[in-house]
């Protein structure tokens, strides 16, 4: 049939092929989502693709959050101060503004040269936001933006894990 070396290698090779064919990297895994079943999911590929996207999104978001916080400081808080005094919320208002100042001062983009195209994309997104803001009545826009600080804080908390 074959040499003794070939005969001894055949069971080992079969065992290796059996384990290899059962691994999630080759055929994927099977998942059950209630009544639905998905076969052939390769989680490692999903994680690798997600990580590559996440790195880009995080870098872009750094530039975007920096622009948004500066916008809030220079536009929204600056124009809402009188209302904060009127509503007797100046202490909380100041705390919020001071924390935004601290965050802006600590935000630093790494590898700035590599991030140019990313920061350009974030800049364009911010300009769209700013353009929409300027189309609103000034007082209404500032009140609306201040009323949406909770959305900004929730995004920061979930995305940046503050």
C-alpha positions as CSV (number, residue, x, y, z in Angstrom):
1,X,0.0,0.0,0.0
2,X,2.6,2.5,0.9
3,X,5.7,2.9,3.0
4,X,5.4,2.7,6.8
5,X,6.2,6.5,7.0
6,X,3.2,7.3,4.7
7,X,1.0,4.9,6.7
8,X,1.9,6.6,9.9
9,X,1.5,10.1,8.5
10,X,-2.0,9.4,7.1
11,X,-3.8,9.3,10.5
12,X,-2.0,12.5,11.6
13,X,-2.8,14.3,8.4
14,X,-6.5,13.2,8.6
15,X,-6.7,14.5,12.1
16,X,-5.2,17.8,11.2
17,X,-7.6,18.1,8.2
18,X,-10.5,17.3,10.4
19,X,-9.6,20.0,13.0
20,X,-8.9,22.5,10.3
21,X,-12.2,21.9,8.5
22,X,-14.0,22.4,11.8
23,X,-12.3,25.7,12.7
24,X,-14.4,28.9,12.6
25,X,-11.8,30.6,10.4
26,X,-12.5,28.3,7.4
27,X,-16.2,27.6,7.4
28,X,-17.4,30.1,9.9
29,X,-19.7,29.6,12.8
30,X,-23.4,29.0,13.1
31,X,-25.5,31.4,15.0
32,X,-29.1,31.1,16.1
33,X,-31.1,34.4,16.5
34,X,-34.5,33.3,17.7
35,X,-36.1,31.5,14.8
36,X,-33.4,32.6,12.3
37,X,-30.2,30.7,11.7
38,X,-27.0,32.0,10.1
39,X,-24.2,29.8,8.9
40,X,-20.7,30.6,7.8
41,X,-20.1,33.6,10.0
42,X,-16.4,34.3,10.4
43,X,-16.2,36.4,13.5
44,X,-12.5,37.1,13.2
45,X,-13.0,38.7,9.8
46,X,-15.9,40.8,11.2
47,X,-13.7,42.0,14.2
48,X,-10.8,42.8,11.9
49,X,-13.0,44.9,9.5
50,X,-14.7,46.6,12.5
51,X,-11.4,47.5,14.1
52,X,-10.1,49.0,10.8
53,X,-13.2,51.1,10.5
54,X,-13.3,52.0,14.2
55,X,-9.7,53.4,14.1
56,X,-10.7,55.8,11.3
57,X,-14.0,56.8,12.9
58,X,-12.3,57.5,16.2
59,X,-9.7,59.7,14.6
60,X,-12.3,61.6,12.6
61,X,-14.5,61.9,15.7
62,X,-11.7,63.4,17.6
63,X,-11.6,66.3,15.1
64,X,-15.4,66.5,15.0
65,X,-15.8,66.6,18.8
66,X,-13.1,69.3,19.0
67,X,-15.0,71.4,16.5
68,X,-18.4,70.8,18.2
69,X,-17.1,71.7,21.6
70,X,-15.4,74.9,20.4
71,X,-18.6,75.7,18.6
72,X,-20.6,75.3,21.8
73,X,-18.1,77.4,23.7
74,X,-17.9,80.2,21.1
75,X,-21.4,80.3,19.9
76,X,-24.0,78.6,22.1
77,X,-22.6,79.3,25.6
78,X,-21.5,82.7,24.7
79,X,-25.0,83.6,23.6
80,X,-26.9,81.7,26.3
81,X,-25.2,83.2,29.3
82,X,-27.9,85.9,29.8
83,X,-30.6,83.3,29.8
84,X,-28.6,81.2,32.3
85,X,-28.5,84.3,34.6
86,X,-32.2,84.9,34.0
87,X,-33.1,81.3,34.8
88,X,-30.7,81.2,37.8
89,X,-28.7,78.3,36.4
90,X,-25.4,80.2,36.1
91,X,-23.5,77.8,38.4
92,X,-24.5,74.7,36.4
93,X,-24.0,76.6,33.1
94,X,-20.5,77.6,34.2
95,X,-19.6,74.1,35.3
96,X,-20.7,72.7,31.9
97,X,-18.8,75.4,30.0
98,X,-15.7,75.0,32.1
99,X,-15.7,71.2,31.5
100,X,-16.0,71.8,27.8
101,X,-13.0,74.1,28.0
102,X,-11.0,71.4,29.8
103,X,-12.0,68.7,27.3
104,X,-11.1,70.9,24.3
105,X,-7.7,71.7,25.9
106,X,-6.9,68.1,26.4
107,X,-8.0,66.8,23.0
108,X,-5.0,66.0,20.9
109,X,-5.0,64.2,17.5
110,X,-2.3,61.7,17.1
111,X,-0.3,61.4,13.9
112,X,-1.7,64.7,12.5
113,X,0.0,64.3,9.1
114,X,-1.7,61.0,8.5
115,X,-5.1,62.4,9.7
116,X,-5.3,65.2,7.1
117,X,-7.9,63.6,4.9
118,X,-9.8,62.4,8.0
119,X,-9.8,65.9,9.5
120,X,-11.0,67.3,6.2
121,X,-13.9,64.9,6.2
122,X,-14.7,65.9,9.8
123,X,-14.4,69.6,8.9
124,X,-16.8,69.2,6.0
125,X,-19.3,67.5,8.3
126,X,-19.0,70.3,10.9
127,X,-19.4,72.9,8.2
128,X,-22.7,71.3,7.2
129,X,-23.8,71.4,10.8
130,X,-22.7,75.0,11.2
131,X,-24.5,76.0,8.0
132,X,-27.8,74.5,9.2
133,X,-27.4,76.3,12.5
134,X,-26.9,79.6,10.8
135,X,-30.1,79.2,8.8
136,X,-32.1,79.2,12.0
137,X,-33.2,82.3,14.0
138,X,-30.2,83.1,16.2
139,X,-32.0,82.9,19.6
140,X,-34.0,79.8,18.6
141,X,-30.8,78.1,17.3
142,X,-28.9,78.8,20.5
143,X,-31.8,77.5,22.6
144,X,-32.2,74.4,20.5
145,X,-28.4,73.7,20.6
146,X,-28.3,74.2,24.3
147,X,-31.3,71.9,24.7
148,X,-29.4,69.2,22.7
149,X,-26.4,69.1,25.0
150,X,-27.8,65.9,26.4
151,X,-27.4,64.3,23.0
152,X,-23.8,65.5,22.7
153,X,-23.0,64.3,26.2
154,X,-24.6,60.9,25.6
155,X,-22.6,60.5,22.4
156,X,-19.4,61.5,24.1
157,X,-20.1,59.1,27.0
158,X,-20.9,56.2,24.8
159,X,-18.3,56.8,22.2
160,X,-15.4,58.0,24.3
161,X,-16.3,56.1,27.5
162,X,-15.8,59.2,29.7
